[in-house]
Amino acid sequence: MILYLHGFRSSPESFKARLLAGRMAERGRSDEWCCPALPVSPLDAIALAEKQVAAARPERVSVIGSSLGGYFATHLAQKHGWPAVLLNPAVLPQRDLSAYLGEQPLWHGGGSIVVLPHHLDELRSLEVAAVTHPERYFLLAAQGDEVLDYREMLARYPGASTRLLEGSDHTISEFEQYVDEVLAFCDAAHPVSGSRLAGLTKPSRHD
């Protein structure tokens, strides 16, 4: 299974999510694609992702996270031992999103969300103290990211497989060039030994 976690105010209709879903469909693997619409509560977002993985009972799981979704993906990768691809991941969203308290418009389909102070506390509770097993991670970081600092990303994931993009932007507008590379990393990652839930039955930990 490929679990895709979108970013703040985004959705399964995001540019990168649609590109990845399309490529999976071209390969006849749509049944391995999972991209939930994440709620505003970080704890609820994590719970929803884990619930959908548990319901699918896949042999293996790889998680791809964009921006805030990269922060969530890091938490899940550390907790369950899943390999993760991080696309311009948020490193300290509890800091960055403090400027977005209150009602915020969604990027796709209209509507809005309301960001509350306790959501920042939830983000803090999900923070991974230090990333271990860097071989599980593939980082795409854009030097031209206008939202997040690529230098914080590089410092957060030492030893990870990294593609540093000169220029580019937060969206990674040229992402189509990297879709196959991202999926190849997911496919090459070894499944976690043990249960078919690929770690969901293990005790929660941030190792």
C-alpha positions as CSV (number, residue, x, y, z in Angstrom):
1,M,0.0,0.0,0.0
2,I,1.0,3.6,-0.7
3,L,-0.4,5.9,1.9
4,Y,-0.3,9.5,0.8
5,L,-0.8,12.3,3.4
6,H,-1.5,15.7,2.0
7,G,-0.5,19.1,3.5
8,F,-2.2,21.9,5.4
9,R,-5.4,23.1,3.8
10,S,-4.9,20.6,1.0
11,S,-6.8,17.4,0.0
12,P,-6.7,14.3,-2.1
13,E,-7.2,16.6,-5.1
14,S,-3.8,18.1,-4.7
15,F,-1.4,18.3,-7.6
16,K,1.0,15.7,-6.4
17,A,-1.6,13.3,-5.0
18,R,-3.4,13.3,-8.4
19,L,-0.1,12.7,-10.3
20,L,0.7,9.7,-8.0
21,A,-2.8,8.3,-8.1
22,G,-2.7,8.5,-11.9
23,R,0.6,6.7,-12.2
24,M,-0.6,4.0,-9.8
25,A,-3.7,3.6,-12.0
26,E,-1.6,3.3,-15.2
27,R,0.2,0.5,-13.5
28,G,-3.0,-1.3,-12.5
29,R,-2.3,-0.7,-8.9
30,S,-5.2,1.6,-7.9
31,D,-6.2,-0.9,-5.2
32,E,-2.8,-0.2,-3.4
33,W,-3.4,3.6,-3.3
34,C,-4.8,5.3,-0.1
35,C,-5.1,9.0,0.2
36,P,-7.5,10.1,3.0
37,A,-8.9,13.6,3.4
38,L,-7.3,14.5,6.6
39,P,-9.2,16.4,9.3
40,V,-7.8,19.5,10.9
41,S,-7.0,17.8,14.2
42,P,-3.5,16.2,13.9
43,L,-4.4,13.4,16.3
44,D,-7.5,12.6,14.3
45,A,-5.5,12.7,11.1
46,I,-3.1,10.1,12.4
47,A,-5.9,8.0,13.7
48,L,-7.7,8.1,10.4
49,A,-4.6,7.1,8.5
50,E,-3.9,4.2,10.8
51,K,-7.5,3.1,10.6
52,Q,-7.5,3.0,6.8
53,V,-4.3,1.0,6.7
54,A,-5.6,-1.5,9.3
55,A,-8.8,-1.9,7.3
56,A,-6.9,-2.7,4.1
57,R,-4.6,-5.2,5.9
58,P,-1.8,-4.7,3.3
59,E,1.3,-6.9,3.2
60,R,3.5,-3.7,3.2
61,V,3.1,0.0,3.7
62,S,5.0,2.9,2.4
63,V,4.0,6.4,3.3
64,I,4.4,9.6,1.3
65,G,3.9,12.9,3.0
66,S,3.8,16.5,1.6
67,S,4.5,19.5,3.8
68,L,2.4,19.0,7.0
69,G,1.8,15.5,5.7
70,G,5.5,14.9,5.8
71,Y,5.5,15.6,9.6
72,F,2.7,13.1,10.0
73,A,4.6,10.6,7.7
74,T,7.7,10.9,9.9
75,H,5.6,10.1,13.0
76,L,4.1,7.1,11.4
77,A,7.4,5.9,9.9
78,Q,9.1,6.0,13.4
79,K,6.1,4.4,15.1
80,H,5.5,1.6,12.7
81,G,8.8,1.1,10.8
82,W,7.3,2.1,7.5
83,P,9.5,3.6,4.8
84,A,8.6,7.2,4.0
85,V,9.0,9.7,1.2
86,L,9.0,13.3,2.4
87,L,8.1,16.1,-0.1
88,N,9.1,19.5,1.3
89,P,8.1,18.3,4.8
90,A,7.2,20.5,7.7
91,V,9.8,20.3,10.4
92,L,8.2,22.5,13.2
93,P,4.5,22.9,12.2
94,Q,3.6,23.7,15.8
95,R,5.7,26.9,15.3
96,D,4.8,27.7,11.7
97,L,1.0,27.2,12.1
98,S,0.8,29.4,15.1
99,A,0.3,32.2,12.5
100,Y,-2.7,30.4,11.1
101,L,-5.0,30.2,14.1
102,G,-8.7,30.7,13.3
103,E,-10.6,30.0,10.1
104,Q,-8.5,29.2,7.1
105,P,-9.8,28.5,3.5
106,L,-9.1,25.2,1.9
107,W,-7.2,25.0,-1.4
108,H,-9.6,22.7,-3.1
109,G,-13.4,22.5,-3.4
110,G,-14.2,25.5,-1.2
111,G,-14.9,25.4,2.5
112,S,-12.6,26.1,5.4
113,I,-11.1,24.7,8.5
114,V,-10.7,26.2,12.0
115,V,-7.3,25.9,13.5
116,L,-7.4,26.0,17.3
117,P,-4.6,26.4,19.9
118,H,-5.0,22.8,21.0
119,H,-4.2,21.6,17.5
120,L,-0.7,23.0,18.1
121,D,-0.4,21.0,21.3
122,E,-1.4,17.9,19.3
123,L,1.4,18.6,16.8
124,R,3.8,18.9,19.7
125,S,2.7,15.5,20.9
126,L,3.5,13.9,17.6
127,E,7.0,15.3,17.3
128,V,9.7,12.7,16.8
129,A,12.7,13.5,19.0
130,A,15.2,12.2,16.5
131,V,14.9,10.3,13.2
132,T,16.4,6.8,13.3
133,H,17.0,4.3,10.5
134,P,17.6,7.0,7.9
135,E,17.6,4.3,5.2
136,R,13.8,4.3,5.5
137,Y,13.5,7.9,4.3
138,F,13.7,9.6,1.0
139,L,13.7,13.4,1.2
140,L,12.8,15.8,-1.7
141,A,13.7,19.3,-0.6
142,A,13.4,22.4,-2.8
143,Q,15.8,25.2,-2.3
144,G,13.2,27.5,-3.7
145,D,10.5,26.5,-1.3
146,E,8.7,29.8,-0.5
147,V,6.9,28.4,2.6
148,L,9.4,26.2,4.4
149,D,13.2,26.3,4.8
150,Y,14.9,23.5,3.0
151,R,17.9,23.8,5.4
152,E,15.7,22.7,8.3
153,M,14.6,19.7,6.3
154,L,18.2,18.7,5.6
155,A,19.1,19.0,9.2
156,R,16.0,17.0,10.3
157,Y,16.8,14.0,8.1
158,P,20.6,13.4,8.3
159,G,21.6,10.3,6.4
160,A,18.4,9.9,4.5
161,S,18.4,9.5,0.7
162,T,18.0,13.0,-0.5
163,R,17.3,14.8,-3.7
164,L,18.0,18.6,-3.2
165,L,16.1,20.5,-5.9
166,E,17.7,23.7,-7.1
167,G,15.0,26.3,-7.3
168,S,11.6,24.7,-7.6
169,D,8.9,25.7,-5.1
170,H,6.8,24.4,-2.2
171,T,4.4,22.6,-4.5
172,I,7.3,21.1,-6.5
173,S,5.7,22.2,-9.7
174,E,7.9,19.8,-11.8
175,F,6.9,16.9,-9.6
176,E,5.9,14.8,-12.6
177,Q,9.7,14.4,-13.2
178,Y,10.0,12.6,-9.8
179,V,6.9,10.4,-9.6
180,D,8.6,7.3,-10.9
181,E,11.6,7.8,-8.6
182,V,9.3,8.3,-5.6
183,L,7.3,5.1,-6.4
184,A,10.6,3.2,-7.1
185,F,11.8,4.0,-3.6
186,C,8.5,2.8,-2.1
187,D,8.7,-0.4,-4.1
188,A,12.3,-1.1,-3.2
189,A,11.8,-0.7,0.5
190,H,11.6,-4.0,2.3
191,P,8.3,-4.8,4.1
192,V,8.4,-4.9,7.8
193,S,8.6,-8.4,9.2
194,G,5.8,-9.5,11.5
195,S,2.1,-9.0,11.1
196,R,0.3,-8.2,7.9
197,L,-0.5,-4.8,9.4
198,A,3.2,-3.9,9.0
199,G,3.6,-2.7,12.5
200,L,0.2,-1.6,13.6
201,T,0.2,-4.3,16.3
202,K,3.5,-3.2,17.7
203,P,3.7,-1.0,20.8
204,S,3.7,2.7,19.9
205,R,7.2,4.2,20.2
206,H,9.4,6.9,18.8
207,D,12.6,4.9,18.3
